[in-house]
Amino acid sequence: MIKQVKIYIQSEIEDVKKKQEKKKKKKKKKKKKKKKKKKKKKKKKKKKKKKKKKKKKKKEQERVPV
């Protein structure tokens, strides 16, 4: 009886450890995804700024003849 209980407890402990490892892996994956998203956002912002600059230049050119 005691042996059986010990084995059962051991298996439970192992199960818990495995679950924790899975959770850690999932968290790591999520973090990586978030980082990628942030980088994409930054790139988009840069593009927008460039477009704005171009528009400003065009507007200035249009104003010159007037």
C-alpha positions in Angstrom: 0.0 0.0 0.0 2.7 2.5 0.9 4.6 1.7 -2.2 1.5 2.3 -4.4 0.9 5.6 -2.7 4.6 6.6 -3.3 4.3 5.7 -7.0 1.1 7.6 -7.3 2.5 10.7 -5.7 5.6 10.5 -7.9 3.5 10.3 -11.0 1.4 13.3 -9.9 4.5 15.3 -9.3 5.8 14.5 -12.8 2.5 15.4 -14.3 2.5 18.8 -12.6 6.1 19.4 -13.7 5.2 18.6 -17.3 2.2 21.0 -17.2 4.4 23.8 -15.9 7.0 23.2 -18.6 4.3 23.4 -21.2 3.0 26.6 -19.8 6.5 28.1 -19.8 6.9 27.1 -23.4 3.6 28.7 -24.3 4.5 31.9 -22.6 7.8 32.1 -24.4 6.1 31.6 -27.7 3.6 34.4 -26.9 6.4 36.8 -25.9 8.1 36.2 -29.2 4.9 36.8 -31.1 4.4 40.1 -29.3 7.9 41.3 -30.1 7.3 40.6 -33.8 4.0 42.5 -33.7 5.8 45.5 -32.1 8.5 45.5 -34.8 5.8 45.5 -37.5 4.0 48.5 -35.9 7.2 50.5 -35.8 7.9 49.8 -39.5 4.3 51.0 -40.4 4.9 54.2 -38.4 8.1 54.9 -40.3 6.3 54.4 -43.7 3.5 56.8 -42.6 6.1 59.5 -41.7 7.7 59.1 -45.1 4.4 59.5 -46.9 3.6 62.6 -44.9 7.0 64.1 -45.8 6.3 63.4 -49.5 2.9 65.0 -49.3 4.4 68.1 -47.6 6.9 68.4 -50.4 4.2 68.1 -53.1 2.1 70.8 -51.3 5.1 73.2 -51.2 5.8 72.6 -54.9 2.2 73.3 -55.8 2.3 76.6 -53.8 5.4 77.9 -55.4 3.8 79.0 -58.8 1.0 80.8 -57.0 
